[in-house]
Amino acid sequence: MTKKSSKKKVPGKASGRKAASKSPVSGSRSSAGKKSVRQRKIAARTKARIMVGMGTCGRAAGGVKVFEALEQLLKAGKVKAELEQTGCIGMCSQEVLVDVQLPGRTRVLYGNIKPVKEKHIKVLEQIVEKHLIGNSVVKEHVLGQIRPTDGEKPFDDVPYYEELSFNSAQERIVLRNCGSMDPESIDEYCARDGYKALTKALKEMTPDEVIDEMKLSGLRGRGGAGFPTGLKWGFAAMSKADEKYMICNADEGDPGAFMDRSVLEGDPHSILEGMAIGGYAMGAHTGYIYVRAEYPLAVKRLNIAIAQARERGLLGKNILKSGFDFEIFIKQGAGAFVCGEETALIASIEGKRGMPRPKPPFPANHGLWGKPTNINNVETLANIAPIILKGGAWYAGFGTEKSKGTKVFALAGKISNPGLIEVPMGKPLRDIIYDIGGGCPGGKEFKAVQTGGPSGGCIPASLIDTSVDYESLAQAGAIMGSGGMVVMDENTCMVEMARYFLNFTQEESCGKCVPCRVGTKRMLEILERIVDGKGEEGDVELLKDLGEDIKAASLCGLGQTAPNPVLSTIRYFRDEYDAHIHEKRCPAGVCKALFQYKVEDPFCKMCGLCVKKCPVGAIQGGAKKLAKIMDEKCVKCGVCIEVCPFDAITQIDAREKVEV
């Protein structure tokens, strides 16, 4: 998968830092006089370095074009600089991100570079000419500079990246390497202490000592259930069998979630190292990464990382001459949300339909092909190496008494600074929404936030000081989940929001058990009637009864948590349900069946613009003719309101009589 080194790397191709004569972990030459990691870091700074954000978010914003434009500029100017790709650093709203570091100077981050616009090409030209050659920053697009280390000289009047509001409340453990290194280079990973934890575990610790360290850390599974990782590994280690399996659950399917994808794309070796340490602790020699096929970049970079680790002797037979064997294979899933449940995931790897089975027996005793199996999600595994290197007590120093460490969230929805964040457990929601996220855009009021993905609950603005930990979120009627965090503003209809998420889980139900298959269908039918203005007395009570029954009787976590969005919105926003049912009114003005558009006679100047722009021909009129909206044809798209230069079209409740 790798090629011999070249001066520049092409986006999407394997890193060219292969060297067969190098030692496995450090990558330094095995002959006398080999360099330490610190020496290699300093040596690497003898040439200017440019990194372009090339995760999925960066590529979607034009990262490949930015990379190619920089490549051409460097060639034309004959400027010596290493041009590399990197993963997502978290500030997705500022992509495309370009980082520049000169020898002896701090690393500077430029944001919001759009190659499709001529002025941004000029910004790249300025970065090459002014920063690379002139040793000064182009302040127009500067986000900040990384705090100096090893004698680096900072730039004057440039804020430190770590002190920006988006970063000031964060603590990066899982995301320690994302956006700061080439994810396709094992040498860069090793230069950041990569595979040192595996070396320590294999050469200095027994499997029991590894498990004890995990127990001491207090790390709980970050896939949603929050089961203690050390206990989970211990159960698998105690199981007796001729073969055991270690599985990474990378089947991230929550709407608005991109935590696992970003880690896989930005730091794939951390997952391999965590799996190898887990395999050693429980006595497994084979690992599987179950990743959805919709993540092609993550799959590609995982394949590159696995090939590099095998080449260095960090996977395969007799790893680091320890006598421990461990191999990792990739299994691509077809995108079924239910396969995030561990027994359904196991069935899918075995080639069966992804459907959960009753527990017990638990996978730790009877898992993949009937053998003891341990399953951890991506974020959990990314925590393993730092815990082994720095100790369980160090990790337990973050967070709360019962929720240790940090948590990664995908901050999305009606938020000014969407992106990927990592905060210590116990951080109040207020700090995340306002200090990191910047509040709701356009000055809109914050209304609620849903944590835990489609199976999570909505927490209202009145509880914005809720601590983000497993116990506090559960008490508020939500769940931690894998880390999705969807923010809603004053224009969000909570009834429609509940319908949307329940529709998702109902469609993703495997159908094996009646409570989930039938119960969620009945709940969805009631919600659809309510948003269509056909709600009836007693509907809310029926939703609550059905929801509680489904939670209690469903076979797996999908059904057990599917009613959460409905139950939590009823708990905190009952008035919106009542308005839909009794007043046939949507307070947020979102539900199309409950409002109409009306042309105000005094304001209509009969220009005919709305008639031309209506996509379904629902408006009559034209030049010197008053516009008239035909309700039976109107699809409530809102185009007419947007294009009317005179604000002559307004939205009113459907119960009001509209004369046309």
N, C-alpha and C positions, 0 to 999 in steps of 0.2 A: 504493500500500500504506500510505501514511501519512495522517494526519489533522491538521487544525489543532490547535494546542496547547490543552490543557484543564488544569484544575487538578489532576486526578487521572487516572491511567491505569488502564484496566480490564485485568485479567489476560488475556493471550492476544491483545490487540489491538496494532496497530502503534504505535510511539512517535509522539507528536505533536510532535516537535521540528523539524518541517519549516520551512524558511525559504528561499524562492526567492532572496532578495537576498543570501544569505550566500555567502562564498567557499567553494570546494569542500572544502578540507581542514580548516581551523580552524572553519568554520561561523560565523566572525565577520562582521559586516557589511562589505561592500566599500567603503563610504563612508569618509571621513576619520574618524580617531579610533577605529578598530576595536580591540578588546580582544585582548590576548595570551591564550594558553592558561592561563598562571598567573593572570592577572587574572580569567578566567572561572571558574577553580576557586574562587578566593576569593569571587567574587560568588555562586557557587552555594551557599555555606555561610551565606548570610544568612537562610536558612529551614531549619527542622528537616527532616530527611530520614529516611524509614523504608524499608528494603528487605526484601522477603520472598523467601526461597528458593523459586524457581519453576522449577527444573529438573525433570526427570522424577522424581528422588528426592524433591524437595520437594513436588511435586504429589501423589505417591503417599502421602505422610505427612499430607496435608491442607493443603497450601500455599494452594490456592484459597480454602478456607474461612477460613483465617487472614487472607488478604488482604481478603476481604469483611468479616470481623468488624472489622478495623482501620479499614476504610473507614467503616463505620457508627459506630464509636466516635469517629472524627475529626469526622464530621458532627454527631453528637450533642453533642460537647463544644465544637464550633466552634473546634477547634485548627488552626492553620495549619501544615501539614507536607506535604511532597511524599511521596506513597506510591508506591513503585516496585517492580517485580519485578527479580530478579537470577537468575543461574544458580547452579550447584553450586560451593560454595567448597571442597568436598572432604570435609567432616565429615558424611557421609551418615548416620551412626549418630545424629546429633543433630538431624536434621530434625524438625519444621519450624524453620528458622533465621530469626530476625528481627534486623535490624541497625538501630540508631538512632544518628543523629548530630545533635547540636545545633550551632548556629553557635559556633565558637570552642572546641568540646570534641572529644575523641577519639570515634571511632566505636566503639560497643559492640555486641557480638554476644550475642544471647540464643538459647538452643537448647532443643530438645525441647519445643516448643510444640505441644500437641495440642488442636485446636479442638473435638473431640467430647466433651471432658470439661469440665464446668462450671468446675472450678478453674483450667483453663488460659485460659478466657475471662476469668476474674478476673485472671489474670496479664497479659493484654493490657490490661485496664482499668488495672492498676497501672502498666504501662509508659507508657501515655498520660498518666496523672495524675501519677505520680511522676517519670518521666524527662523527658517532653516539657514538662510544666508546672513540676514541682518541681526539675528540673535535678539529679536524683540517680538512681542506678541501683537496679533491682530485683534484688537479689543472688541470689534463689532460682534463677533460670535463666540467670545470666550465665556465658558461656564465657570471655570476655576482651575486652580493648579493643585496638584497633589502635594501634601506637606513634605518638605525636603528630608532626605535621609542620606547618610554616608557623605556628608559635606556638600550636598547639592546646593546651588545658589538659587534662591527664589526670585521671581519677577516682582518688581514694585507695582503697587496698585492693582494687583490681581488677587481676587478673593481665593481663599483656600477651599477646595472642593468639599472637604470634610465638614466645613462650617456652613455650607449652604443649608437652607431650611430643609431641603429634601433629604439631606444626609445627616444632619446634626443629631437626630434621634435614633439613628440606625446603629447596629452592631453586626458587622459582616463576618460570619463564620462559615455558613453554607456558601455564601456568595463571595468568599474571600478572593477567588481568582477570576471570577466572571467579569469580563470587560477589561482585564488587566494583562492578559497574556494571549498568545496564539493557542487556541484550543486543539490545534492539530499538531502541536509540538510537544513530545514527551520531555525534551530537554528543558523547555520552559517550565513545565510542571515540576520536574525534579529540582530546578533552580529555586522553586518556591517550597522546598521541603517535601515535595511529592515522593511518595513511596518510602519515606523515612519511617512512617508509622508501621507500615507492613514489615519493614526490616526489624524494627524494635519488637513487634509482636512475635515474629518468627524466631528471632535470635535471643531475646531477653525475657520473654514471657511464656508461661504455659497457657493452654486454652482456658483453664479455669481463671487465671489471673486476668485475661482479657475480658472475660464475662464479668468478673468482679468490678473491673474498672468501669464497664458500661453501667452496672447497677449503681455504682457510686455517683456516676454523672447525673443520674435521674432522667436521662433521655427517654422520652416517650415517643411512640410511633407517630410520625408526622403525616401519615396517610389519612388520618381522620379519627380513628378509634382511640388513639392516645394510650395504647398498651405499653407498659415499660419494656424497652428494648432489651435490657439485660436479662429480664425474666424470660422473655421470648427466646433469646438465644440459649438460655439455660435449659429450658424445656426441650429444645431440639438436641442439645448436647447430651442430655440424659437418655434420649431415645436410643435404643440399640438396633442397629441395622447394618447390612453390608454396604449400603449406599445411602447418602443423604444429599439434599439439594438446597442451594441458596438461590433465591429469586429476588430480583429487583422489579417492583411494580412501577412501571413507567406508563401505565395506561391512564393518562390524565385526560379526562373527558368533560370536566365541568365547563359550562359556558362562562367565558371571561377569565379562565384560569390559564396561566402559562408559566408557573413556577418550575415544574419539572422539566419542561421543554427548554427553558433558558439555562438551567444547570447542565443538562445533557449537551447542549450546544456550546456552552461556554467553558465547561470544566469536566469533560467526560472521564478523565483519569481518576478523579476523586471518587467516582462511583465504582470504578473497577477496584480501586484500593480498598474501599469500604467493604465491597463484596468479598474480596480475598481474605480480609481480616475476619469477617463474619464466618466464612467457610472454615478457616483455621479454628476458630473458637468452638464451632459446633461439630466439626469433623466431617464437613462436606467437601467434596472434590470437584463438583460440577455446579456451575451457576448459570442462570438464565436471566436475561434482561427482556421483560415483556413490555414492548413499546409499540404504541399505535403507529400504523403505517402512514398516518397523516403528518407525521413528524419526519420527513425525509432528511432534513439537514441533521437532526439529532441522530438518526440511524447511521448516516454517512460518517459523522464524526466518531460515533461509538465504534464503528468498524475500523476506522483508522487507529483509534486508541488501542483497541484490542490487538491489532496487528503489531503495533509498536511495542506494547507490553510483552507480547510473546517473543518478539525479537530480542528484547533486553533480558529475557529470562524471568520476568515478573509475573507471567502466567505460564501455565504448562507444567511440565515435570520438574520436580526437585527445585522449587523456587528458591533462589538465593542460597542454593546448596543446603537447604534446611531439611530436605526429605519430604516436604509438603508439596502435594500436587493440587493444582486448581486450574480449571478451564472455564471460560465464559462463552456462552452462545447467545445470539439474539433471536428472539421470536417476535415477529411483527403481528400485532393484532389488527382486526378489521374495523375497530372503532366502536365496539359495543360498550356502552357505559357500564353495563352490569359486570363486565369483565374486570372492573376495578375491585370487585369483591374477590377475596383470595381463593375461594374454592371454585368460583366460575373461571378465574384466571388459570388455575391449575388444569381445569377441564379443557380450556382452549389450547394450552401448551400440549396436552395429550392428543390433540387433534379432534376433540369432541366439541359439541355445541357448548358455548360458554353459558352454563347455568349453574347456580349455586346448589350446594347440597346441605343437608342438615348437619349441625355440629353439636356434640362430639360425634365421631373422633375429630380432633383438631389437626391441622396440617403438621404440627410439630411431631405428631405420632403417625399420622396416616395422610400423606400429602401427595406430591407428584409421583405417579405410578406406584402409589401405595407406600412410598418411603417417607421417612421423616423429612420435613421441608420447612424452611424458614423463609418468610416473605417480609421484606421491608420496602418502603417506597423510596424514591430518589432522594428526597430531602433528608430522611433518616440516615441513609448511607453516606451522604456528603458530610455528615457530622462526625463520622467514625474516626477518620484519620486525626483531626485536631484533638479529639478526646484522648486517643491513645498517646499522642505526642506530648500533650500538655497536662494530661491527667483528668480523671473524673471529677475531682474536687474543683479544678479550675472551671470546668463547664457548669458545675452546679452553682457556681458563684453568680451566674446570670439567671434572671427569672424570679419566680416566686417559690414558696415552700413546696408546692405540689406540682408546679409546672416549670421545670428547669430549662435553661438555655434560651435560644432565640427561635423565632418563627418567621418564615418567608411568606409574604403575601403578594398576590397579584392585585394591585389596586386599580380598579376599573370603574366604568360607569360615569356618573355625573360628577367628575372630579377634575380639578384644574391640572394636576400633575400626575396623570396615570403612569404606572410603571411597576417595576419589581422592587420590593423593599424587604428588609430583614430587621426586625426589632426584637429587643429582649422581651420575653414573656412578662406579662404584667403591665405592659405599656397601655395607658388609657386610650380609648378610641379617639378622644378629642385630639390627642397629639398626632395620631396617624392621619385623621381627616383634615386637620387644619395646618399643623406644623409641617408635615411631610407632603400631604396631598394638596395643600393650598386652598382647601374649601371647594365649594361648588362654583363652576364658572359662571360668568355673567352676573355675579352678585346674588345669585339665587340662594334661597335658604336650604340648608341641609335638612332632609326629612327622615331618612333612615339609611341603614347599611345592612346588607345581607352578608353574613359570614358563613362559610361552609358550602358554598356552591348551591346547586339546585335543591339539595337536601337540607340546606341551612335555614336559619330563621332570620327574620328582619328585626333589627334593633332600632327603636325610634330615637329621635333627637333628644328626647327627655332622658335617655340613658346613655348619652354620649360619653360620660365619664366612666363607663364600664371598663374594667380591667380586661385586657385581652389575655386570658388564660382559660384552660379547659373548664374549670369549675364556674368561673364568673359568666362565661358565655352560655353554659348549660343552664344556669340559674335564670338568665335573661330569655331563655327559650330558643337559643341558637346553638350552633356547634362550631368547633374549631375547623373541622373538615380538613381538607388538604391545603387550604390557604387562599381560596377565592374570596375577594372582598369587593362587592359591588355597591357603589354609592348611589343614592337616589336623592333628587332634589324636590322642591315644592311642586313641580309639574309631573311628578310620577303618580300614577294611579296604583294604589296598593292592591286593589282587587285584581286589576289586570296583571300586575306583577306576580301575584300568587297563581293566577291562571297560567301565565307563561311558563313558570318553573314546573308547575304540576303537569302541564302538557309535555314538557321535556321528559320528566321521570316516567310518566305513563307510557310514552312511546318507547322508552328504553327498558321498560319492564320485560323480563324474559318470559313472563307468563306462567311460570312453573307453579306458583302458589296462588290460590283464589283471592286472599285478602289484597294482595298487590295488583293482580291482574284485573279483577273486577272492581275492587274498592276504589282504586285510583281513577278508574273509568267513570264510576258514578260521581265521584267528587268533581271531576273535570266537567261533566255534563251540567252539574249545578252551577259551577263557576261560569260556564259559557252562557247559561241562561241569565245569570245576574248581569254580566257585562253587556248582554244584548237587550237589557231593559225588561226582561221577563222574569225577574226574581220574585219569589213568593214568600209569604210569612212562614217562618220555620226553617228556611233554607240554611241560615247560619247555624242553628242548633243541629241540623242534620249533618252539616259539614264537620262540626266539632265531634259528633258521635262517630261518624265514619272515620275521621282522622285518628281518633284514639284507638279504635278497633284495629285499624290497619297497622298502626305502630306496634300494637301488642301481639298481633297474630302473624305478621309477615315472616317469611323464611329468612331473608337476608337483610343486610343494612340498607339496601336500596328502598325496599318497602317500608322498613322500620323508620326511615327518616323522610320519606317522600311527603307526608302531610305537613312537615315543619313550616314551609312557607305560608301555608294556609292558616295553620293554627296560630302562628306568631302574628300574622297580620290581623286576624280576628281579635287577638288579645290586645293589640295596641292601636288598631285602626278600625274598631267596630263601627265608628260613625260613618266611615266611607262605605261599608257594606250596607248600612241602613239607608244611606242616601241613594244608593243604586237600587235597592229593593223597594223602599217606600216612596221615595220622591222621584224615582226614575231620572236621577241626576248623577253625573260623574263630577265630583268636586274638582278634579284635576283637569277636566275637559279632554280626556284621552279616549274614552270608550265611544266609538263612532256612532253606535246606535242611539246614544243618549244626547247627541247634539246635532245641530243643523247650521248651515251657513246662510246668512241673510245679507242682501244688498241694501245699504242705507241710501234712500232716494236723494237726500240733500247733498250727499258727498260724491255720488257717482257722477263722473264727468262724461260718461258715455264714450270712452276712448276705445273700447273693444279689446283691450289688452288681455283681460281675463278670459274672454271668449276664445282668443287665439291660443292661449296657453293651457286651457283645460284639457287634460289628456284623454278625457272620455266624452267630450262634447256635451257636458251637462249644463252649459250656460248659454242662454239665448241672448241676443243683442248684437251690438256692433257700433259702428260710427253713428252718432246721434240717436242711438237707441239705448234705453235704460237696460242694464244687464238684469237677467232673471235666472235664478238657479233652480234647476229641476231636481227636486229631492230624490225622485225615484231613480235617477241616473247618477247622482253625486256619490263618489266613493270616499269623500272626506279626506282627500289627500293634502289639502291646504295650499295647493299651488296658487289658487286665485288670491288668497290672502297675501301670499309672499310677493306676487307680481303687481298687485294694485298700488299705484303710486299715490293714491288719495286716501288710503285706509277706509275705503267705502264698504268693505266686506267684513262682517263680524261673525263671531261664533256665538250661538245662543243655545239654550237648553231645548231639546226636542219637544218638550211638553208645551213650549210656547208656540202659538200659532204663527206661521210664517206665510205672509201673503205674497204670491208670485203672479 
